[in-house]
């Protein structure tokens, strides 16, 4: 069994699949429930509902963001810990790419997630007839509200998807982005779509597990707080993904 999850938004996306990719069950667990409180229990409930235990899991898939710093750390720490304990393979992929998988393939897409007020993570995906290219995060960047509005207006045939739509459609329209630029969904990266982006490694690899990190495109609020400078000898934003 393959367990796939994404914690890059406030909504936990969790899927159980067979080794051949056949979906067993897909669940979404949203606010007000906190992922830090419900994640272990939701994994157990999903497995138990189908007569499985963690010992039946042969691989893990995890969303690497970009997205919520806290959510990404919770999700990745949980899955890395389970993979380490069970000695089974783990692989990650871009959460924004998972959004794009469920969008229309004949249209340019702006897959977007919220960094903080007025700032967004954006992945532009060109129309593509087949599997989504560049699944690991190439071309992702952070943009301000004004930058995102200008980019959407400059690409009138493109469509915006993702969790940023929930609260930021109206402000974008106020900046002149036409209503036709927005799709109703998807709003949350799907753990099912995430699993389609990866190839499960043939065997457990401890070094690959230890090296797996979220896609950080900018520093966290704590890292950027001038009251708390980096420790001596520690490079600021050392884990940020290179463009």
FENSUL-V282907 format. One record per run of one state. SS is the DSSP state (@ for helix, = for strand, . for the rest). FROM is the first residue (numbers start at 0). TO is the last residue. Records with the same first field share a line. If there is no record, write none. Layout:
SS: FROM-TO, FROM-TO
This chain:
.: 0-0, 6-10, 17-21, 29-33, 49-52, 56-57, 63-67, 86-87, 93-93, 101-107, 116-117, 125-138, 154-157, 161-163, 174-177, 182-189, 196-204, 211-214, 216-238, 240-242
=: 1-5, 11-16, 22-28, 58-62, 88-92, 108-115, 118-124, 139-143, 158-160, 181-181, 215-215, 239-239
@: 34-48, 53-55, 68-85, 94-100, 144-153, 164-173, 178-180, 190-195, 205-210
